[in-house]
Amino acid sequence: MDLEDQLIKTDIDTARSKSITATPTLVIRDNQTGRSVKLEGIADETTLLSAIDWLAKDH
């Protein structure tokens, strides 16, 4: 297995460990709280802003 194949395999393994099964997938994480939102598929501006707003709220 060459380096490119190994890098791809590593990416796939990382995605599987995080339950990411679709592309594109975007994970937005709040580093202060540890909460995250996973968006599968193409996310438009409204969806991105809503996800960020949700993470910024106190729960």
N, CA, C and O atoms as a Tinker XYZ file with bonds, in Angstrom:
   236  protein
     1  N      0.859000   -1.168000    0.000000    73     2
     2  CA     0.000000    0.000000    0.000000    64     1     3
     3  C      0.907000    1.235000    0.000000    63     2     4     5
     4  O      1.796000    1.366000    0.842000    81     3
     5  N      0.671000    2.126000   -0.947000    73     3     6
     6  CA     1.511000    3.324000   -1.008000    64     5     7
     7  C      0.987000    4.394000   -0.045000    63     6     8     9
     8  O     -0.054000    4.215000    0.587000    81     7
     9  N      1.709000    5.488000    0.057000    73     7    10
    10  CA     1.383000    6.545000    1.017000    64     9    11
    11  C     -0.008000    7.126000    0.781000    63    10    12    13
    12  O     -0.758000    7.336000    1.734000    81    11
    13  N     -0.359000    7.387000   -0.476000    73    11    14
    14  CA    -1.688000    7.944000   -0.769000    64    13    15
    15  C     -2.789000    7.011000   -0.302000    63    14    16    17
    16  O     -3.760000    7.449000    0.315000    81    15
    17  N     -2.643000    5.729000   -0.594000    73    15    18
    18  CA    -3.644000    4.754000   -0.165000    64    17    19
    19  C     -3.752000    4.716000    1.358000    63    18    20    21
    20  O     -4.850000    4.618000    1.904000    81    19
    21  N     -2.623000    4.794000    2.031000    73    19    22
    22  CA    -2.627000    4.769000    3.494000    64    21    23
    23  C     -3.314000    6.010000    4.062000    63    22    24    25
    24  O     -4.065000    5.916000    5.033000    81    23
    25  N     -3.059000    7.167000    3.462000    73    23    26
    26  CA    -3.712000    8.394000    3.922000    64    25    27
    27  C     -5.226000    8.326000    3.731000    63    26    28    29
    28  O     -5.988000    8.753000    4.598000    81    27
    29  N     -5.650000    7.792000    2.604000    73    27    30
    30  CA    -7.085000    7.641000    2.343000    64    29    31
    31  C     -7.703000    6.678000    3.347000    63    30    32    33
    32  O     -8.777000    6.944000    3.887000    81    31
    33  N     -7.031000    5.563000    3.600000    73    31    34
    34  CA    -7.527000    4.586000    4.571000    64    33    35
    35  C     -7.639000    5.220000    5.957000    63    34    36    37
    36  O     -8.611000    4.980000    6.673000    81    35
    37  N     -6.658000    6.017000    6.330000    73    35    38
    38  CA    -6.693000    6.695000    7.626000    64    37    39
    39  C     -7.883000    7.642000    7.702000    63    38    40    41
    40  O     -8.571000    7.689000    8.722000    81    39
    41  N     -8.132000    8.395000    6.635000    73    39    42
    42  CA    -9.289000    9.300000    6.599000    64    41    43
    43  C    -10.596000    8.524000    6.735000    63    42    44    45
    44  O    -11.489000    8.934000    7.476000    81    43
    45  N    -10.707000    7.423000    6.034000    73    43    46
    46  CA   -11.919000    6.599000    6.099000    64    45    47
    47  C    -12.111000    6.047000    7.503000    63    46    48    49
    48  O    -13.219000    6.085000    8.037000    81    47
    49  N    -11.048000    5.537000    8.104000    73    47    50
    50  CA   -11.130000    4.996000    9.465000    64    49    51
    51  C    -11.540000    6.074000   10.464000    63    50    52    53
    52  O    -12.345000    5.820000   11.360000    81    51
    53  N    -10.987000    7.273000   10.311000    73    51    54
    54  CA   -11.340000    8.386000   11.195000    64    53    55
    55  C    -12.813000    8.739000   11.037000    63    54    56    57
    56  O    -13.516000    8.940000   12.028000    81    55
    57  N    -13.277000    8.815000    9.804000    73    55    58
    58  CA   -14.688000    9.131000    9.549000    64    57    59
    59  C    -15.599000    8.072000   10.163000    63    58    60    61
    60  O    -16.594000    8.408000   10.803000    81    59
    61  N    -15.273000    6.822000    9.976000    73    59    62
    62  CA   -16.097000    5.742000   10.544000    64    61    63
    63  C    -16.141000    5.822000   12.067000    63    62    64    65
    64  O    -17.188000    5.589000   12.672000    81    63
    65  N    -15.022000    6.147000   12.682000    73    63    66
    66  CA   -14.981000    6.224000   14.147000    64    65    67
    67  C    -15.851000    7.359000   14.674000    63    66    68    69
    68  O    -16.243000    7.353000   15.840000    81    67
    69  N    -16.150000    8.325000   13.820000    73    67    70
    70  CA   -16.996000    9.460000   14.204000    64    69    71
    71  C    -18.409000    9.330000   13.630000    63    70    72    73
    72  O    -19.180000   10.289000   13.639000    81    71
    73  N    -18.739000    8.136000   13.132000    73    71    74
    74  CA   -20.061000    7.850000   12.551000    64    73    75
    75  C    -20.383000    8.743000   11.367000    63    74    76    77
    76  O    -21.544000    9.085000   11.143000    81    75
    77  N    -19.375000    9.120000   10.614000    73    75    78
    78  CA   -19.577000    9.896000    9.389000    64    77    79
    79  C    -19.688000    8.902000    8.240000    63    78    80    81
    80  O    -18.762000    8.141000    7.959000    81    79
    81  N    -20.849000    8.928000    7.581000    73    79    82
    82  CA   -21.112000    7.949000    6.527000    64    81    83
    83  C    -21.447000    8.587000    5.189000    63    82    84    85
    84  O    -21.727000    7.882000    4.219000    81    83
    85  N    -21.422000    9.910000    5.125000    73    83    86
    86  CA   -21.802000   10.596000    3.887000    64    85    87
    87  C    -20.802000   11.701000    3.579000    63    86    88    89
    88  O    -20.152000   12.248000    4.471000    81    87
    89  N    -20.697000   12.011000    2.301000    73    87    90
    90  CA   -19.903000   13.167000    1.891000    64    89    91
    91  C    -20.798000   14.061000    1.044000    63    90    92    93
    92  O    -21.560000   13.563000    0.214000    81    91
    93  N    -20.717000   15.352000    1.238000    73    91    94
    94  CA   -19.890000   15.999000    2.255000    64    93    95
    95  C    -20.548000   15.922000    3.628000    63    94    96    97
    96  O    -21.772000   15.857000    3.735000    81    95
    97  N    -19.740000   15.930000    4.662000    73    95    98
    98  CA   -20.201000   16.041000    6.045000    64    97    99
    99  C    -19.352000   17.094000    6.728000    63    98   100   101
   100  O    -18.129000   17.117000    6.583000    81    99
   101  N    -20.013000   17.963000    7.475000    73    99   102
   102  CA   -19.323000   19.020000    8.205000    64   101   103
   103  C    -19.659000   18.862000    9.680000    63   102   104   105
   104  O    -20.829000   18.776000   10.051000    81   103
   105  N    -18.633000   18.823000   10.518000    73   103   106
   106  CA   -18.837000   18.765000   11.961000    64   105   107
   107  C    -18.372000   20.095000   12.542000    63   106   108   109
   108  O    -17.213000   20.483000   12.398000    81   107
   109  N    -19.299000   20.784000   13.200000    73   107   110
   110  CA   -18.987000   22.059000   13.844000    64   109   111
   111  C    -18.947000   21.786000   15.340000    63   110   112   113
   112  O    -19.908000   21.268000   15.908000    81   111
   113  N    -17.832000   22.136000   15.981000    73   111   114
   114  CA   -17.636000   21.812000   17.397000    64   113   115
   115  C    -17.349000   23.075000   18.194000    63   114   116   117
   116  O    -16.571000   23.935000   17.780000    81   115
   117  N    -18.003000   23.162000   19.352000    73   115   118
   118  CA   -17.734000   24.238000   20.305000    64   117   119
   119  C    -16.623000   23.738000   21.224000    63   118   120   121
   120  O    -16.846000   22.836000   22.032000    81   119
   121  N    -15.451000   24.305000   21.111000    73   119   122
   122  CA   -14.309000   23.839000   21.897000    64   121   123
   123  C    -14.465000   24.102000   23.387000    63   122   124   125
   124  O    -13.840000   23.418000   24.198000    81   123
   125  N    -15.280000   25.073000   23.765000    73   123   126
   126  CA   -15.466000   25.369000   25.190000    64   125   127
   127  C    -16.381000   24.360000   25.869000    63   126   128   129
   128  O    -16.139000   23.976000   27.013000    81   127
   129  N    -17.427000   23.930000   25.176000    73   127   130
   130  CA   -18.395000   23.011000   25.787000    64   129   131
   131  C    -18.209000   21.565000   25.336000    63   130   132   133
   132  O    -18.651000   20.638000   26.014000    81   131
   133  N    -17.561000   21.376000   24.202000    73   131   134
   134  CA   -17.407000   20.036000   23.656000    64   133   135
   135  C    -18.593000   19.578000   22.826000    63   134   136   137
   136  O    -18.554000   18.504000   22.226000    81   135
   137  N    -19.658000   20.392000   22.787000    73   135   138
   138  CA   -20.826000   20.027000   21.970000    64   137   139
   139  C    -20.486000   20.170000   20.497000    63   138   140   141
   140  O    -19.642000   20.978000   20.109000    81   139
   141  N    -21.165000   19.365000   19.686000    73   139   142
   142  CA   -20.935000   19.461000   18.248000    64   141   143
   143  C    -22.226000   19.191000   17.494000    63   142   144   145
   144  O    -23.174000   18.608000   18.020000    81   143
   145  N    -22.227000   19.631000   16.254000    73   143   146
   146  CA   -23.342000   19.407000   15.337000    64   145   147
   147  C    -22.762000   18.812000   14.068000    63   146   148   149
   148  O    -21.779000   19.314000   13.524000    81   147
   149  N    -23.385000   17.733000   13.599000    73   147   150
   150  CA   -22.947000   17.098000   12.358000    64   149   151
   151  C    -23.966000   17.415000   11.271000    63   150   152   153
   152  O    -25.154000   17.129000   11.418000    81   151
   153  N    -23.494000   18.007000   10.185000    73   151   154
   154  CA   -24.351000   18.347000    9.050000    64   153   155
   155  C    -23.946000   17.473000    7.873000    63   154   156   157
   156  O    -22.827000   17.569000    7.370000    81   155
   157  N    -24.865000   16.621000    7.440000    73   155   158
   158  CA   -24.597000   15.755000    6.293000    64   157   159
   159  C    -25.188000   16.375000    5.042000    63   158   160   161
   160  O    -26.299000   16.906000    5.061000    81   159
   161  N    -24.444000   16.305000    3.967000    73   159   162
   162  CA   -24.893000   16.891000    2.714000    64   161   163
   163  C    -24.434000   18.333000    2.599000    63   162   164   165
   164  O    -23.691000   18.838000    3.440000    81   163
   165  N    -24.886000   18.972000    1.556000    73   163   166
   166  CA   -24.490000   20.358000    1.314000    64   165   167
   167  C    -25.266000   21.262000    2.269000    63   166   168   169
   168  O    -26.496000   21.227000    2.309000    81   167
   169  N    -24.537000   22.070000    3.035000    73   167   170
   170  CA   -25.159000   22.979000    4.000000    64   169   171
   171  C    -25.118000   24.398000    3.451000    63   170   172   173
   172  O    -24.058000   24.921000    3.104000    81   171
   173  N    -26.291000   25.004000    3.381000    73   171   174
   174  CA   -26.337000   26.389000    2.910000    64   173   175
   175  C    -26.023000   27.343000    4.067000    63   174   176   177
   176  O    -25.830000   26.918000    5.206000    81   175
   177  N    -25.976000   28.620000    3.753000    73   175   178
   178  CA   -25.610000   29.641000    4.741000    64   177   179
   179  C    -26.542000   29.630000    5.949000    63   178   180   181
   180  O    -26.087000   29.750000    7.086000    81   179
   181  N    -27.834000   29.488000    5.710000    73   179   182
   182  CA   -28.811000   29.492000    6.798000    64   181   183
   183  C    -28.590000   28.310000    7.734000    63   182   184   185
   184  O    -28.645000   28.461000    8.955000    81   183
   185  N    -28.344000   27.151000    7.170000    73   183   186
   186  CA   -28.098000   25.957000    7.976000    64   185   187
   187  C    -26.837000   26.111000    8.813000    63   186   188   189
   188  O    -26.831000   25.775000    9.997000    81   187
   189  N    -25.772000   26.617000    8.205000    73   187   190
   190  CA   -24.521000   26.818000    8.939000    64   189   191
   191  C    -24.706000   27.797000   10.091000    63   190   192   193
   192  O    -24.271000   27.533000   11.212000    81   191
   193  N    -25.348000   28.921000    9.816000    73   191   194
   194  CA   -25.559000   29.920000   10.866000    64   193   195
   195  C    -26.461000   29.390000   11.976000    63   194   196   197
   196  O    -26.232000   29.684000   13.149000    81   195
   197  N    -27.475000   28.619000   11.625000    73   195   198
   198  CA   -28.358000   28.030000   12.634000    64   197   199
   199  C    -27.596000   27.063000   13.528000    63   198   200   201
   200  O    -27.792000   27.049000   14.744000    81   199
   201  N    -26.736000   26.264000   12.934000    73   199   202
   202  CA   -25.937000   25.318000   13.714000    64   201   203
   203  C    -24.997000   26.051000   14.665000    63   202   204   205
   204  O    -24.855000   25.665000   15.825000    81   203
   205  N    -24.366000   27.094000   14.180000    73   203   206
   206  CA   -23.459000   27.882000   15.025000    64   205   207
   207  C    -24.243000   28.572000   16.143000    63   206   208   209
   208  O    -23.797000   28.591000   17.290000    81   207
   209  N    -25.400000   29.134000   15.819000    73   207   210
   210  CA   -26.238000   29.771000   16.841000    64   209   211
   211  C    -26.664000   28.763000   17.906000    63   210   212   213
   212  O    -26.644000   29.073000   19.097000    81   211
   213  N    -27.048000   27.559000   17.483000    73   211   214
   214  CA   -27.466000   26.526000   18.431000    64   213   215
   215  C    -26.319000   26.180000   19.376000    63   214   216   217
   216  O    -26.525000   26.041000   20.582000    81   215
   217  N    -25.128000   26.042000   18.837000    73   215   218
   218  CA   -23.974000   25.722000   19.680000    64   217   219
   219  C    -23.647000   26.856000   20.645000    63   218   220   221
   220  O    -23.169000   26.613000   21.752000    81   219
   221  N    -23.902000   28.082000   20.232000    73   219   222
   222  CA   -23.571000   29.240000   21.066000    64   221   223
   223  C    -24.557000   29.434000   22.221000    63   222   224   225
   224  O    -24.236000   30.106000   23.201000    81   223
   225  N    -25.752000   28.850000   22.111000    73   223   226
   226  CA   -26.761000   29.000000   23.161000    64   225   227
   227  C    -26.370000   28.197000   24.391000    63   226   228   229
   228  O    -25.732000   27.148000   24.292000    81   227
   229  N    -26.764000   28.708000   25.551000    73   227   230
   230  CA   -26.609000   27.940000   26.794000    64   229   231
   231  C    -27.720000   26.903000   26.840000    63   230   232   233
   232  O    -28.895000   27.227000   26.667000    81   231
   233  N    -27.343000   25.668000   27.073000    73   231   234
   234  CA   -28.345000   24.584000   27.157000    64   233   235
   235  C    -28.387000   24.048000   28.557000    63   234   236
   236  O    -29.160000   23.134000   28.845000    81   235
